[in-house]
Amino acid sequence: MRFPTRSVLPGVVAAVVLASGTAACTYKNSGTESGGQAAPAARTGGGAELVDGSRTKVALVPGGAHPYFQPWKAAVTTARKTYGLGAVTFDETAEWDQQKQNNLLSTLAARGYNSFGVFGVSPTDINSTFADLRSQGFPVASLGSCPAGDKDEADFCLSTDVELAAYKASKAAIEAMGGRGTLVHLTGNNVDANTQLRIKGVARAVKETGGKVKLLQTITDIDTDLQTAQKAVSDLMAAKGERITGIVATAYNPAVAAADAVSTSGSKAKVIAIDDDAKILSGIEQGTVTATVVQNPVGQAEVGTWALALLQTKQCKVRSPGVEVDSGSFVVTKANVSGYDKARQAKTAQLKQQFADKILSCG
């Protein structure tokens, strides 16, 4: 199974600096005026204020079942009310299979959905799916993950820069380890391009220690389910637990398994996890987990849905089709565990302004 997210282009991350002057777009959080009527086109100022989204029907389609995607459900429902959209849905296949996802997308199109936010199952094959949808006149966002390679056939990709997130996690682990010791990396499917980028991010952080930290082992292919991750971590702790100073987990199930293993075994290894599972947050509060790097799935769904509506209504175009944008990642420790979501909300607002100023051309 592919765990969500992929790296994005550094130049696009830099574009978060807001543009100024008359070329910049403006936006509002609602597609209607207080009286409930659609705002007249003359009042948009040529900007990214959705005039009338009542005919826009957005489908968010993950590659399969995974806890990461659950926030998309509430986010797209909220977006429907906020922007006055005609319909929204969150739908996923029972298993991670590209052909089944393609079939689902075709079914949704036949049901009248005309805008799609998709986390593709296959990073190498999803571009053909994106191209097919766009050839039918549907705007498409690659959400949570971008296609492998240098080309993206979606209108845009809004995803975590996974190499950067893994680097942040490793730096946090190394700091917690006192700058020296042995580190283990737990992650997902080895053949996934995302996993290779995560491995690269961890390696970069370790290299920067000048040999003070040794990467003892990288364990891949353990994010299929929690049971698989728990067995792998249990075997690891039994064989090498005494030698491990730090554990960085860059996939969801290994993170939960590592937190459980350290808590129950009494190990002094510093655990850096990913995402904000309740067990992870509880572990941070109790001190068994040092930190976690959380992502921004709500921002992906909210900003992605809003941008798709602007494309579907023909109010806006993407300046550089296939552009890749970092949706953000945040280090959470005991010091900020109670209020970290404010940083994510601020990032989401910043992403909207980035799209209005830099990504979209409106009017």
Buried (B, 14 or more C-beta within 10 A) or exposed (E): BBBBBBBBBEEBBEBBEEEEEEEBBBBBEBBBEEEEEBBEEEEBEBBBBBBBBBEBBBBBBBBBBBBBBEBBBEBBBBBBEBBBBBBBBBBBBEEBBBEBBBEBBBEBBEEEBBBBBBBBBBBEBBBBBBEBBBEEEBBBBBBBBBBBEEEBBBBBBBBBBBBBBBBBBBBBBBBBBEEEBBBBBBBBBEEBBBBBBBBBBBBBBBEEBEEEBBBBBBBBBBBBEBEBBBEBBBEBBEEEBEEBBBBBBBBBBBBBBBBBBBBEBEBEBBBBBBBBBEBBBBBBEEEBBBBBBBBBBBBBBBBBBBBBBBBBBEBBBBEEEBBBBBBBBBBBBEEBBEEBBEBBEEBBBBBBBBBBBBBBBBE
